[in-house]
Amino acid sequence: MDIITTPSYEALSKEAASYVSRKVQKNPHIVLGLATGSTPTGMYEQLIKDHITSGTSYQNVTTFNLDEYVRMNKKNPNSYYAFMEKHLFQHIDIQNELTFIPDGMSTDPQMECSIYEEKLRKHGPIDLQILGLGANGHIGFNEPGTSFSSRTHIVELTDSTRKANSRFFKDIDDVPTHAITMGIASIMEAKEILLLVAGANKKKAYEQLLYGEVSEDFPASILKKHPCVKILADQSVLDTSSIIA
């Protein structure tokens, strides 16, 4: 794994955006795997700035998002469809038909998982997958105990993950209990992975990733087996004086 430490979250976001934009410029037909949540938001802001100032085009770029909540209408502001529209898609020249996000309102979520896998096979493999690191080691919504051989599937979210995501909702009871997520085996098929790690609350998870054993009890540990992983970590995950949430 190639590890780069940045002095701040802003610096991490700029470095990540610069890396992604260079990949897009080099390969205008690139397939990107995208993540949601607080960590990649700064990167998306920088990608928008680059698109406006430098003219980096996404006209022929294909994207796959990691996950979506089950029974979450895409018009709901807490859906990951709405998140991507707000934080990236509506600000760049990407084609809507080339952006793929699981359908949380599918009447048959299990079938939707199979459909999503078929789309990955048709348009993939993913050239560059963006990931964040969950405090419990989850990647996507693959919680501890998820099989490394898993494909896109329905997952019941742990209490810790729902609590972490409750900051986006009025009340924790409003946080969905299930999600459709790209499986670990699906993620590992990406040609390259860019892992973003930011915030003092990720310090323990980051240390376990670097120094712990590869185990399904800590899903992110499988990244050690991937041939091309770049990690961008901000200083807060290394600062021994940080308070761990």
MARBA-3410 file (N, C-alpha, C, O; in Angstrom, 1 decimal):
245
0.8,-1.2,0.0,0.0,0.0,0.0,0.9,1.2,0.0,1.9,1.3,0.7 ~ 0.5,2.2,-0.8,1.2,3.5,-0.9,0.4,4.4,0.0,-0.7,4.7,-0.1 ~ 1.1,5.0,1.1,0.5,5.8,2.1,1.0,7.2,2.0,2.2,7.5,2.0 ~ 0.1,8.2,1.9,0.5,9.6,1.9,-0.3,10.3,3.1,-1.5,10.1,3.2 ~ 0.5,11.0,3.9,-0.1,11.7,5.0,-0.2,13.2,4.7,0.8,13.8,4.2
-1.3,13.8,4.9,-1.5,15.2,4.7,-1.7,16.0,6.0,-2.1,15.4,7.0 ~ -1.3,17.2,6.0,-1.4,18.0,7.3,-2.8,18.3,7.7,-3.0,18.7,8.9 ~ -3.8,18.2,6.9,-5.2,18.6,7.2,-6.2,17.9,6.3,-5.8,17.3,5.3 ~ -7.4,18.0,6.7,-8.5,17.4,5.8,-8.6,18.2,4.5,-8.8,17.6,3.5 ~ -8.4,19.5,4.5,-8.4,20.3,3.3,-7.3,19.8,2.4,-7.5,19.7,1.1
-6.1,19.6,2.9,-5.0,19.1,2.1,-5.3,17.7,1.5,-5.0,17.4,0.4 ~ -5.9,16.9,2.3,-6.3,15.5,1.9,-7.3,15.6,0.7,-7.1,14.9,-0.3 ~ -8.3,16.5,0.9,-9.3,16.6,-0.2,-8.7,17.1,-1.5,-9.1,16.7,-2.6 ~ -7.8,18.1,-1.4,-7.1,18.6,-2.6,-6.3,17.6,-3.3,-6.2,17.4,-4.5 ~ -5.5,16.8,-2.5,-4.7,15.7,-3.0,-5.5,14.7,-3.7,-5.1,14.2,-4.8
-6.6,14.3,-3.0,-7.5,13.2,-3.6,-8.1,13.7,-4.9,-8.1,13.0,-5.9 ~ -8.6,15.0,-4.9,-9.2,15.5,-6.1,-8.2,15.6,-7.3,-8.5,15.3,-8.4 ~ -7.0,16.0,-6.9,-5.9,16.1,-8.0,-5.6,14.8,-8.6,-5.4,14.7,-9.8 ~ -5.6,13.8,-7.7,-5.3,12.4,-8.2,-6.4,11.9,-9.1,-6.2,11.3,-10.2 ~ -7.7,12.1,-8.7,-8.8,11.7,-9.5,-8.9,12.4,-10.8,-9.1,11.8,-11.9
-8.7,13.7,-10.8,-8.8,14.5,-12.0,-7.7,14.2,-13.0,-8.0,14.1,-14.2 ~ -6.6,13.9,-12.5,-5.5,13.4,-13.4,-5.9,12.1,-14.1,-5.6,11.9,-15.3 ~ -6.5,11.2,-13.3,-6.9,9.9,-13.9,-8.0,10.2,-15.0,-7.9,9.5,-16.0 ~ -8.9,11.1,-14.7,-10.0,11.4,-15.7,-9.4,12.0,-16.9,-9.8,11.6,-18.1 ~ -8.4,12.9,-16.8,-7.8,13.6,-17.9,-7.0,12.6,-18.8,-7.0,12.7,-20.0
-6.4,11.6,-18.1,-5.6,10.6,-18.8,-6.5,9.6,-19.5,-6.2,9.2,-20.6 ~ -7.7,9.3,-18.9,-8.6,8.3,-19.5,-10.0,8.9,-19.4,-10.7,8.6,-18.4 ~ -10.4,9.6,-20.4,-11.8,10.2,-20.4,-12.9,9.2,-20.3,-14.0,9.6,-19.9 ~ -12.7,8.0,-20.6,-13.7,6.9,-20.5,-13.5,6.1,-19.2,-14.0,5.0,-19.1 ~ -12.9,6.6,-18.2,-12.6,5.9,-17.0,-13.9,5.5,-16.2,-14.9,6.2,-16.4
-13.9,4.4,-15.5,-15.0,4.0,-14.7,-14.6,4.2,-13.2,-13.6,3.6,-12.7 ~ -15.3,5.1,-12.5,-15.0,5.5,-11.2,-16.0,4.8,-10.2,-17.2,4.8,-10.5 ~ -15.5,4.3,-9.1,-16.3,3.9,-8.0,-16.4,5.0,-6.9,-15.3,5.4,-6.5 ~ -17.6,5.4,-6.6,-17.7,6.6,-5.7,-18.3,6.2,-4.3,-19.0,5.3,-4.2 ~ -17.9,7.0,-3.3,-18.3,6.8,-2.0,-19.1,8.1,-1.5,-19.0,9.1,-2.1
-19.9,7.9,-0.5,-20.6,9.0,0.1,-20.2,9.2,1.6,-19.2,8.5,2.0 ~ -20.8,10.1,2.3,-20.4,10.4,3.7,-19.6,11.6,3.8,-19.3,12.3,2.8 ~ -19.1,11.9,5.0,-18.4,13.2,5.2,-17.0,13.2,4.6,-16.6,14.2,4.1 ~ -16.3,12.1,4.6,-14.9,12.1,4.2,-14.7,12.5,2.7,-13.8,13.3,2.5 ~ -15.5,12.0,1.8,-15.2,12.4,0.4,-15.8,13.7,0.0,-15.6,14.2,-1.2
-16.6,14.4,0.8,-17.3,15.6,0.5,-16.3,16.7,0.0,-16.5,17.4,-1.0 ~ -15.2,16.9,0.8,-14.2,17.9,0.4,-13.6,17.6,-0.9,-13.3,18.5,-1.7 ~ -13.3,16.3,-1.2,-12.8,15.9,-2.5,-13.7,16.3,-3.7,-13.3,16.8,-4.7 ~ -15.0,16.1,-3.5,-16.0,16.4,-4.5,-16.0,17.9,-4.7,-16.2,18.4,-5.8 ~ -15.9,18.7,-3.6,-15.9,20.2,-3.8,-14.7,20.6,-4.6,-14.8,21.5,-5.5
-13.5,19.9,-4.4,-12.3,20.3,-5.2,-12.5,19.8,-6.7,-12.0,20.5,-7.6 ~ -13.1,18.7,-6.9,-13.4,18.2,-8.3,-14.2,19.2,-9.0,-14.0,19.4,-10.2 ~ -15.2,19.8,-8.3,-16.1,20.8,-9.0,-15.3,22.0,-9.3,-15.4,22.5,-10.4 ~ -14.5,22.5,-8.4,-13.6,23.6,-8.7,-12.7,23.4,-9.9,-12.5,24.2,-10.7 ~ -12.1,22.2,-9.9,-11.3,21.8,-11.0,-12.0,21.8,-12.4,-11.5,22.2,-13.4
-13.2,21.2,-12.3,-14.1,21.2,-13.5,-14.3,22.6,-14.1,-14.3,22.8,-15.3 ~ -14.6,23.5,-13.1,-14.9,24.9,-13.5,-13.7,25.7,-14.0,-13.7,26.4,-15.0 ~ -12.6,25.5,-13.3,-11.4,26.3,-13.6,-10.5,25.7,-14.7,-9.9,26.4,-15.5 ~ -10.4,24.3,-14.7,-9.5,23.7,-15.6,-10.3,23.0,-16.8,-9.7,22.6,-17.8 ~ -11.6,22.8,-16.6,-12.4,22.2,-17.7,-12.3,20.7,-17.8,-12.6,20.2,-18.9
-11.9,20.1,-16.7,-11.8,18.6,-16.8,-13.2,18.1,-17.0,-14.2,18.4,-16.3 ~ -13.4,17.3,-18.1,-14.7,16.8,-18.5,-15.0,15.4,-18.0,-14.1,14.5,-18.0 ~ -16.3,15.2,-17.7,-16.8,13.9,-17.2,-17.8,13.4,-18.2,-18.6,12.5,-17.8 ~ -17.8,13.9,-19.4,-18.8,13.6,-20.4,-18.9,12.1,-20.7,-20.0,11.5,-21.0 ~ -17.7,11.4,-20.7,-17.7,10.0,-21.0,-17.3,9.1,-19.8,-17.0,8.0,-20.0
-17.3,9.7,-18.6,-17.0,9.0,-17.4,-18.2,8.2,-16.9,-19.3,8.7,-17.0 ~ -18.0,6.9,-16.5,-19.0,6.1,-15.9,-18.7,6.0,-14.4,-17.6,5.8,-14.0 ~ -19.8,6.1,-13.6,-19.6,6.0,-12.1,-20.5,4.9,-11.5,-21.6,4.7,-12.0 ~ -20.0,4.3,-10.5,-20.8,3.3,-9.7,-20.7,3.7,-8.2,-19.5,3.8,-7.7 ~ -21.8,3.9,-7.6,-21.7,4.2,-6.1,-21.8,2.9,-5.3,-22.3,1.9,-5.8
-21.2,3.0,-4.2,-21.1,1.8,-3.4,-22.4,1.3,-2.8,-22.6,0.1,-2.7 ~ -23.3,2.2,-2.5,-24.5,1.7,-1.7,-25.7,2.7,-1.8,-25.5,3.9,-2.3 ~ -26.8,2.3,-1.3,-28.0,3.1,-1.1,-28.8,2.4,0.0,-28.8,1.2,0.1 ~ -29.6,3.3,0.7,-30.4,2.7,1.7,-31.6,2.0,1.1,-32.1,2.4,0.1 ~ -32.1,0.9,1.8,-33.3,0.2,1.3,-34.5,1.0,1.8,-34.6,1.5,2.9
-35.5,1.1,0.8,-36.7,1.8,1.0,-36.5,3.3,1.2,-37.2,4.0,1.9 ~ -35.5,3.8,0.5,-35.2,5.2,0.5,-35.4,5.8,-0.9,-34.6,5.5,-1.8 ~ -36.4,6.6,-1.0,-36.7,7.3,-2.3,-35.5,8.2,-2.7,-35.0,8.9,-1.8 ~ -35.2,8.1,-4.0,-34.0,9.0,-4.4,-34.3,10.4,-4.2,-33.3,11.2,-4.2 ~ -35.5,10.9,-4.1,-35.8,12.3,-3.9,-35.6,12.7,-2.5,-35.6,13.9,-2.1
-35.5,11.7,-1.6,-35.3,12.0,-0.2,-33.9,12.6,0.0,-32.9,12.0,-0.5 ~ -33.8,13.8,0.6,-32.5,14.4,0.7,-31.4,13.6,1.4,-30.2,13.9,1.3 ~ -31.8,12.5,2.2,-30.8,11.7,2.8,-30.5,10.5,2.0,-29.6,9.6,2.4 ~ -31.0,10.3,0.8,-30.6,9.2,-0.1,-29.2,9.5,-0.6,-28.8,10.7,-0.7 ~ -28.6,8.5,-1.0,-27.2,8.7,-1.6,-27.3,9.2,-3.0,-26.4,9.8,-3.6
-28.5,9.0,-3.7,-28.7,9.6,-5.0,-28.7,11.1,-4.8,-28.1,11.8,-5.6 ~ -29.5,11.6,-3.8,-29.5,13.0,-3.6,-28.2,13.6,-3.2,-27.8,14.7,-3.5 ~ -27.5,12.8,-2.4,-26.1,13.2,-1.9,-25.2,13.4,-3.1,-24.6,14.5,-3.2 ~ -25.2,12.5,-4.1,-24.3,12.6,-5.2,-24.7,13.8,-6.1,-23.9,14.5,-6.7 ~ -26.0,14.0,-6.3,-26.5,15.1,-7.1,-26.1,16.4,-6.4,-25.6,17.3,-7.1
-26.3,16.5,-5.1,-25.9,17.8,-4.4,-24.4,18.1,-4.4,-24.0,19.2,-4.6 ~ -23.6,17.0,-4.2,-22.2,17.2,-3.9,-21.3,17.1,-5.2,-20.2,17.5,-5.1 ~ -21.9,16.5,-6.3,-21.0,16.4,-7.4,-21.8,16.5,-8.8,-21.5,17.4,-9.6 ~ -22.7,15.6,-9.0,-23.2,15.4,-10.3,-23.9,16.6,-11.0,-23.6,16.8,-12.2 ~ -24.6,17.4,-10.2,-25.3,18.5,-10.8,-24.4,19.7,-11.2,-24.8,20.6,-11.8
-23.1,19.5,-10.7,-22.1,20.6,-10.9,-21.1,20.3,-12.1,-20.3,21.2,-12.4 ~ -21.2,19.1,-12.6,-20.2,18.7,-13.7,-21.0,18.2,-14.9,-22.2,18.1,-14.9 ~ -20.3,17.9,-16.0,-20.9,17.6,-17.2,-21.1,16.1,-17.4,-21.0,15.6,-18.5 ~ -21.3,15.3,-16.3,-21.5,13.9,-16.4,-22.9,13.5,-17.0,-23.8,14.3,-16.7 ~ -22.9,12.5,-17.7,-24.2,12.0,-18.3,-25.0,11.2,-17.2,-24.4,10.2,-16.7
-26.2,11.5,-17.0,-27.0,10.8,-16.0,-27.1,9.3,-16.2,-27.1,8.5,-15.3 ~ -27.2,8.9,-17.5,-27.3,7.5,-17.8,-26.0,6.7,-17.6,-26.0,5.5,-17.7 ~ -24.9,7.4,-17.3,-23.6,6.7,-17.0,-23.3,6.8,-15.5,-22.2,6.4,-15.1 ~ -24.3,7.2,-14.7,-24.1,7.2,-13.2,-25.0,6.1,-12.6,-26.2,6.1,-12.8 ~ -24.4,5.2,-11.9,-25.2,4.0,-11.4,-25.2,4.0,-9.9,-24.1,4.1,-9.2
-26.4,4.0,-9.3,-26.6,3.9,-7.8,-27.6,2.8,-7.6,-28.6,2.8,-8.3 ~ -27.5,1.9,-6.6,-28.5,0.9,-6.4,-29.9,1.6,-6.2,-30.0,2.7,-5.6 ~ -30.9,1.0,-6.6,-32.3,1.5,-6.5,-32.8,1.0,-5.1,-33.3,-0.1,-4.9 ~ -32.8,1.9,-4.2,-33.3,1.6,-2.8,-34.8,1.3,-2.7,-35.3,0.7,-1.8 ~ -35.6,1.8,-3.8,-37.0,1.6,-3.8,-37.5,0.4,-4.6,-38.6,0.3,-4.9
-36.5,-0.4,-5.0,-36.9,-1.6,-5.8,-37.9,-2.5,-4.9,-37.7,-2.6,-3.7 ~ -38.9,-3.0,-5.6,-39.8,-3.9,-4.9,-39.2,-5.2,-4.6,-39.8,-6.0,-3.8 ~ -38.1,-5.5,-5.2,-37.3,-6.8,-5.0,-35.9,-6.4,-4.8,-35.1,-6.5,-5.7 ~ -35.5,-6.0,-3.6,-34.1,-5.6,-3.3,-33.1,-6.7,-3.6,-32.0,-6.4,-4.1 ~ -33.4,-8.0,-3.4,-32.5,-9.0,-3.8,-32.2,-9.0,-5.3,-31.1,-9.2,-5.7
-33.3,-8.9,-6.1,-33.1,-8.8,-7.5,-32.3,-7.6,-7.9,-31.5,-7.6,-8.8 ~ -32.5,-6.5,-7.2,-31.7,-5.3,-7.5,-30.2,-5.5,-7.3,-29.4,-5.0,-8.0 ~ -29.9,-6.3,-6.3,-28.5,-6.6,-6.1,-27.9,-7.4,-7.3,-26.8,-7.1,-7.7 ~ -28.7,-8.3,-7.8,-28.2,-9.1,-9.0,-28.1,-8.1,-10.2,-27.2,-8.2,-11.0 ~ -29.1,-7.2,-10.4,-29.1,-6.3,-11.5,-27.9,-5.4,-11.4,-27.2,-5.1,-12.4
-27.5,-5.0,-10.2,-26.4,-4.1,-10.0,-25.1,-4.8,-10.4,-24.2,-4.2,-11.0 ~ -25.0,-6.0,-10.0,-23.8,-6.8,-10.3,-23.7,-7.0,-11.8,-22.6,-6.9,-12.4 ~ -24.8,-7.2,-12.5,-24.8,-7.3,-14.0,-24.3,-6.0,-14.6,-23.6,-6.0,-15.6 ~ -24.7,-4.8,-14.1,-24.3,-3.6,-14.6,-22.8,-3.4,-14.4,-22.1,-2.9,-15.2 ~ -22.3,-3.9,-13.2,-20.8,-3.8,-13.0,-20.1,-4.7,-14.0,-19.0,-4.3,-14.5
-20.6,-5.8,-14.3,-20.0,-6.7,-15.3,-20.0,-6.1,-16.7,-19.1,-6.2,-17.5 ~ -21.1,-5.4,-17.0,-21.3,-4.8,-18.4,-20.4,-3.6,-18.6,-19.8,-3.5,-19.6 ~ -20.3,-2.8,-17.6,-19.6,-1.5,-17.7,-18.2,-1.5,-17.1,-17.4,-0.6,-17.4 ~ -17.9,-2.4,-16.2,-16.7,-2.5,-15.5,-15.6,-3.1,-16.3,-15.7,-3.3,-17.5 ~ -14.5,-3.5,-15.6,-14.3,-3.3,-14.2,-14.1,-1.8,-13.8,-13.8,-1.0,-14.7
-14.2,-1.5,-12.6,-14.0,-0.2,-12.1,-12.5,0.1,-12.1,-11.7,-0.7,-11.7 ~ -12.1,1.2,-12.7,-10.7,1.6,-12.8,-10.2,2.1,-11.5,-9.0,1.8,-11.1 ~ -10.9,3.0,-10.9,-10.5,3.6,-9.6,-11.7,3.7,-8.7,-12.7,4.3,-8.9 ~ -11.5,3.0,-7.5,-12.6,2.9,-6.5,-12.2,3.8,-5.3,-11.1,3.6,-4.7 ~ -13.0,4.8,-5.0,-12.9,5.6,-3.9,-13.5,5.0,-2.7,-14.7,4.5,-2.7
-12.8,4.9,-1.5,-13.4,4.3,-0.3,-13.1,5.2,0.9,-12.1,6.0,0.9 ~ -14.0,5.2,1.8,-13.7,5.7,3.2,-13.6,4.6,4.1,-13.8,3.4,3.8 ~ -13.1,4.8,5.3,-12.9,3.8,6.3,-13.8,4.0,7.5,-13.8,5.1,8.1 ~ -14.7,3.0,7.7,-15.6,3.1,8.9,-14.9,2.9,10.2,-13.8,2.3,10.2 ~ -15.4,3.5,11.2,-14.8,3.4,12.6,-14.7,2.0,13.0,-13.8,1.6,13.8
-15.6,1.1,12.5,-15.5,-0.3,12.9,-14.9,-1.2,11.8,-14.9,-2.4,11.8 ~ -14.2,-0.5,10.8,-13.5,-1.2,9.7,-14.4,-1.5,8.5,-13.9,-2.2,7.6 ~ -15.6,-1.0,8.5,-16.5,-1.3,7.3,-16.0,-0.5,6.1,-15.5,0.6,6.2 ~ -16.2,-1.1,4.9,-16.0,-0.4,3.7,-17.2,-0.6,2.9,-17.8,-1.7,2.8 ~ -17.7,0.5,2.2,-19.1,0.5,1.8,-19.9,0.3,3.0,-19.7,0.9,4.1
-21.0,-0.5,3.0,-21.7,-0.9,4.2,-21.4,-2.3,4.6,-22.3,-3.0,5.2 ~ -20.3,-2.8,4.2,-19.9,-4.2,4.6,-19.4,-4.2,6.0,-18.3,-3.8,6.3 ~ -20.3,-4.6,6.9,-20.0,-4.5,8.3,-19.1,-5.7,8.7,-18.9,-6.7,8.0 ~ -18.5,-5.6,10.0,-17.7,-6.7,10.5,-18.4,-8.0,10.4,-19.6,-8.1,10.8 ~ -17.7,-9.1,9.9,-18.3,-10.4,9.7,-18.7,-10.7,8.3,-19.1,-11.8,8.0
-18.7,-9.6,7.4,-19.1,-9.8,6.0,-18.1,-10.7,5.3,-16.9,-10.5,5.5 ~ -18.5,-11.7,4.6,-17.6,-12.5,3.8,-16.8,-11.8,2.8,-17.3,-10.9,2.1 ~ -15.5,-12.1,2.7,-14.7,-11.5,1.7,-15.1,-11.9,0.3,-14.7,-11.2,-0.7 ~ -15.9,-12.9,0.2,-16.3,-13.4,-1.1,-17.7,-12.8,-1.5,-18.3,-13.1,-2.6 ~ -18.2,-11.8,-0.7,-19.5,-11.3,-1.0,-19.6,-10.4,-2.2,-18.6,-9.7,-2.5
-20.7,-10.5,-2.9,-21.0,-9.6,-4.0,-22.1,-8.6,-3.5,-22.4,-8.5,-2.3 ~ -22.6,-7.8,-4.4,-23.6,-6.8,-4.0,-24.7,-7.5,-3.3,-25.3,-8.5,-3.7 ~ -25.1,-7.0,-2.1,-26.0,-7.7,-1.2,-26.7,-6.7,-0.3,-26.4,-5.5,-0.2 ~ -27.7,-7.2,0.4,-28.5,-6.4,1.4,-27.8,-6.6,2.8,-27.5,-7.8,3.1 ~ -27.6,-5.5,3.5,-26.9,-5.6,4.8,-27.8,-5.0,5.8,-28.4,-3.9,5.6
-27.8,-5.5,7.0,-28.4,-4.9,8.2,-27.4,-4.1,8.9,-26.3,-4.6,9.3 ~ -27.6,-2.8,9.0,-26.6,-1.9,9.5,-26.5,-2.0,11.0,-27.5,-2.2,11.7 ~ -25.2,-2.0,11.5,-25.0,-2.1,12.9,-25.4,-0.9,13.7,-25.6,0.2,13.0 ~ -25.6,-1.0,15.0,-26.0,0.2,15.8,-25.0,1.3,15.7,-25.3,2.5,15.6 ~ -23.7,0.9,15.6,-22.6,1.9,15.6,-22.6,2.7,14.3,-22.4,3.9,14.2
-22.9,2.0,13.2,-23.0,2.6,11.9,-24.2,3.5,11.8,-24.1,4.7,11.3 ~ -25.4,3.1,12.3,-26.6,3.9,12.3,-26.4,5.1,13.2,-26.8,6.2,12.8 ~ -25.7,5.0,14.3,-25.4,6.1,15.2,-24.5,7.1,14.4,-24.7,8.3,14.5 ~ -23.5,6.6,13.7,-22.6,7.5,13.0,-23.3,8.3,11.9,-23.0,9.4,11.7 ~ -24.3,7.6,11.3,-25.0,8.2,10.2,-26.2,9.1,10.7,-26.8,9.8,9.9
-26.5,9.0,11.9,-27.6,9.7,12.4,-27.5,11.2,12.4,-28.4,12.0,12.5 ~ -26.2,11.7,12.2,-26.0,13.1,12.2,-26.6,13.7,10.9,-26.8,15.0,10.8 ~ -26.9,12.9,9.9,-27.5,13.4,8.7,-29.1,13.4,8.8,-29.7,13.9,7.9 ~ -29.6,12.8,9.9,-31.1,12.7,10.0,-31.5,13.5,11.3,-30.7,13.9,12.1 ~ -32.8,13.7,11.3,-33.4,14.4,12.5,-33.3,13.6,13.8,-33.0,14.2,14.8
-33.4,12.3,13.6,-33.4,11.4,14.8,-32.8,10.1,14.3,-33.0,9.7,13.2 ~ -32.2,9.4,15.3,-31.6,8.1,14.9,-32.6,7.1,14.5,-32.3,6.2,13.7 ~ -33.9,7.2,14.9,-34.9,6.3,14.5,-35.3,6.5,13.0,-35.9,5.6,12.4 ~ -34.9,7.6,12.5,-35.1,7.9,11.0,-34.1,7.2,10.2,-34.2,7.1,8.9 ~ -33.0,6.8,10.8,-31.9,6.2,10.0,-32.3,4.8,9.5,-32.7,3.9,10.4
-32.3,4.5,8.3,-32.7,3.1,7.8,-31.9,2.0,8.5,-30.8,2.2,8.9 ~ -32.5,0.9,8.5,-31.8,-0.3,9.2,-31.1,-1.2,8.2,-30.3,-2.0,8.6 ~ -31.4,-1.0,6.9,-30.8,-1.9,5.9,-30.3,-1.1,4.7,-30.9,0.0,4.4 ~ -29.4,-1.6,4.0,-28.9,-0.9,2.8,-28.5,-2.0,1.7,-28.2,-3.1,2.1 ~ -28.4,-1.6,0.5,-27.8,-2.4,-0.6,-26.4,-1.9,-0.7,-26.2,-0.7,-0.9
-25.4,-2.8,-0.7,-24.0,-2.4,-0.8,-23.3,-3.3,-1.7,-23.5,-4.5,-1.8 ~ -22.3,-2.6,-2.4,-21.4,-3.4,-3.2,-20.6,-4.3,-2.3,-20.1,-3.9,-1.3 ~ -20.5,-5.6,-2.7,-19.8,-6.6,-1.9,-18.3,-6.4,-1.9,-17.8,-5.7,-2.7 ~ -17.7,-7.1,-0.9,-16.2,-6.9,-0.8,-15.5,-7.5,-2.0,-14.5,-6.9,-2.5 ~ -16.0,-8.6,-2.5,-15.4,-9.2,-3.7,-15.5,-8.3,-4.9,-14.6,-8.2,-5.7
-16.7,-7.6,-5.0,-17.0,-6.7,-6.1,-16.0,-5.5,-6.0,-15.4,-5.0,-7.0 ~ -15.8,-5.0,-4.8,-14.9,-3.8,-4.5,-13.5,-4.2,-4.9,-12.7,-3.4,-5.5 ~ -13.1,-5.4,-4.5,-11.7,-5.9,-4.8,-11.4,-6.1,-6.2,-10.2,-6.2,-6.6 ~ -12.4,-6.1,-7.1,-12.2,-6.3,-8.5,-11.7,-5.0,-9.2,-11.4,-5.0,-10.4 ~ -11.8,-3.9,-8.5,-11.4,-2.6,-9.0,-9.9,-2.7,-9.3,-9.1,-3.3,-8.5
-9.5,-2.0,-10.4,-8.1,-2.1,-10.8,-7.2,-1.3,-9.7,-6.0,-1.7,-9.5 ~ -7.8,-0.3,-9.2,-7.0,0.5,-8.2,-8.0,1.1,-7.1,-9.2,1.3,-7.4 ~ -7.5,1.2,-5.9,-8.4,1.7,-4.8,-7.7,2.9,-4.2,-6.5,2.9,-3.9 ~ -8.5,4.0,-3.9,-8.0,5.1,-3.2,-8.8,5.2,-1.9,-10.0,5.5,-1.9 ~ -8.1,5.0,-0.8,-8.8,5.0,0.5,-8.5,6.3,1.2,-7.4,6.7,1.4
-9.6,7.0,1.6,-9.5,8.3,2.3,-9.8,8.1,3.8,-10.8,7.5,4.2 ~ -8.9,8.5,4.6,-9.0,8.4,6.1,-8.8,9.7,6.8,-7.7,10.3,6.7 ~ -9.9,10.2,7.4,-9.8,11.5,8.0,-10.6,11.5,9.3,-11.6,10.9,9.4 ~ -10.1,12.3,10.3,-10.8,12.4,11.6,-10.2,11.6,12.7,-9.8,10.4,12.5 ~ -10.1,12.2,13.9,-9.6,11.5,15.0,-10.3,10.2,15.4,-9.8,9.3,16.0
-11.6,10.2,15.1,-12.4,9.0,15.4,-12.1,7.8,14.6,-12.6,6.7,14.8 ~ -11.2,8.0,13.5,-10.8,6.9,12.7,-9.4,6.4,13.1,-8.9,5.5,12.4 ~ -8.8,7.0,14.1,-7.5,6.6,14.5,-7.3,5.1,14.8,-6.4,4.5,14.3 ~ -8.2,4.6,15.6,-8.1,3.2,16.0,-8.3,2.3,14.8,-7.5,1.3,14.6 ~ -9.2,2.6,14.0,-9.5,1.8,12.8,-8.3,1.9,11.8,-7.9,0.8,11.2
-7.7,3.0,11.7,-6.5,3.2,10.8,-5.3,2.4,11.3,-4.6,1.7,10.5 ~ -5.1,2.4,12.6,-4.0,1.6,13.2,-4.3,0.1,13.0,-3.3,-0.7,12.7 ~ -5.5,-0.3,13.2,-5.8,-1.7,13.0,-5.6,-2.1,11.5,-5.2,-3.2,11.2 ~ -6.0,-1.2,10.6,-5.8,-1.5,9.2,-4.3,-1.7,8.9,-4.0,-2.7,8.2 ~ -3.5,-0.9,9.4,-2.1,-1.0,9.1,-1.4,-2.1,9.8,-0.5,-2.7,9.2
-1.7,-2.4,11.1,-1.0,-3.3,11.9,-1.7,-4.6,12.3,-1.1,-5.5,12.8 ~ -3.0,-4.6,12.0,-3.8,-5.8,12.4,-3.7,-6.9,11.4,-3.2,-6.7,10.3 ~ -4.3,-8.0,11.7,-4.4,-9.2,10.8,-5.5,-9.0,9.8,-6.5,-8.2,10.0 ~ -5.4,-9.7,8.7,-6.5,-9.7,7.7,-7.6,-10.6,8.2,-7.4,-11.8,8.4 ~ -8.8,-10.1,8.4,-9.8,-10.8,9.1,-11.2,-10.3,8.6,-11.3,-9.0,8.5
-12.2,-11.1,8.4,-13.5,-10.6,8.1,-14.1,-9.9,9.3,-15.1,-9.2,9.1 ~ -13.5,-10.0,10.4,-14.0,-9.2,11.6,-13.7,-7.7,11.4,-14.2,-6.8,12.1 ~ -12.8,-7.4,10.5,-12.4,-6.0,10.1,-12.3,-5.9,8.6,-11.2,-6.1,8.0 ~ -13.4,-5.7,8.0,-13.5,-5.8,6.5,-12.4,-5.1,5.7,-12.0,-5.6,4.7 ~ -12.0,-3.9,6.2,-11.0,-3.1,5.4,-9.7,-3.8,5.4,-8.9,-3.5,4.5
-9.5,-4.8,6.2,-8.2,-5.4,6.2,-7.9,-6.2,4.9,-6.7,-6.4,4.6 ~ -8.9,-6.5,4.2,-8.8,-7.2,2.9,-8.0,-6.3,1.9,-7.4,-6.9,0.9 ~ -8.0,-5.0,2.1,-7.3,-4.1,1.2,-5.8,-4.4,1.1,-5.1,-4.1,0.2 ~ -5.3,-5.1,2.2,-3.9,-5.5,2.2,-3.6,-6.5,1.1,-2.4,-6.6,0.7 ~ -4.6,-7.2,0.6,-4.5,-8.2,-0.4,-4.6,-7.6,-1.8,-4.4,-8.3,-2.8
-5.0,-6.4,-1.9,-5.2,-5.7,-3.2,-3.8,-5.3,-3.8,-3.0,-4.7,-3.0 ~ -3.5,-5.4,-5.1,-2.2,-5.1,-5.6,-2.0,-3.6,-5.8,-0.8,-3.2,-6.0 ~ -3.1,-2.8,-5.7,-2.8,-1.4,-6.0,-3.8,-0.5,-5.1,-4.9,-0.1,-5.5 ~ -3.3,-0.2,-3.9,-4.0,0.6,-3.0,-3.2,1.9,-2.6,-2.1,1.8,-2.2 ~ -3.8,3.0,-2.7,-3.2,4.3,-2.3,-4.1,4.8,-1.1,-5.3,4.9,-1.2
-3.4,5.1,0.0,-4.1,5.6,1.2,-3.7,7.1,1.4,-2.5,7.5,1.4 ~ -4.7,8.0,1.5,-4.5,9.3,1.9,-5.1,9.5,3.3,-6.3,9.3,3.5 ~ -4.3,9.9,4.3,-4.7,10.0,5.6,-4.3,11.4,6.1,-3.2,11.9,5.9 ~ -5.2,12.1,6.9,-4.9,13.4,7.4,-4.2,13.2,8.8,-4.3,12.1,9.4 ~ -3.6,14.3,9.2,-2.8,14.2,10.4,-3.5,13.8,11.7,-2.9,13.2,12.6
-4.8,14.0,11.7,-5.6,13.7,12.9,-5.6,12.2,13.2,-5.8,11.9,14.4 ~ -5.5,11.4,12.2,-5.5,9.9,12.5,-4.1,9.5,13.0,-4.0,8.3,13.5 ~ -3.1,10.3,13.0,-1.8,10.0,13.5,-1.5,10.7,14.8,-0.5,10.3,15.5 ~ -2.3,11.7,15.2,-2.0,12.6,16.3,-2.3,11.8,17.6,-3.5,11.6,17.9 ~ -1.3,11.5,18.4,-1.5,10.7,19.6,-2.2,11.5,20.7,-2.7,11.0,21.7
-2.3,12.9,20.5,-3.0,13.7,21.5,-4.5,13.8,21.1,-5.3,14.3,21.9 ~ -4.9,13.2,20.0,-6.3,13.3,19.6,-7.2,12.5,20.5,-6.8,11.4,21.0 ~ -8.4,12.9,20.8,-9.4,12.2,21.6,-10.2,11.3,20.7,-10.8,11.7,19.7 ~ -10.2,10.0,21.0,-10.9,9.0,20.2,-12.3,9.0,20.5,-12.7,8.7,21.7 ~ -13.2,9.2,19.5,-14.6,9.2,19.8,-15.1,7.7,19.9,-16.3,7.5,20.1
END
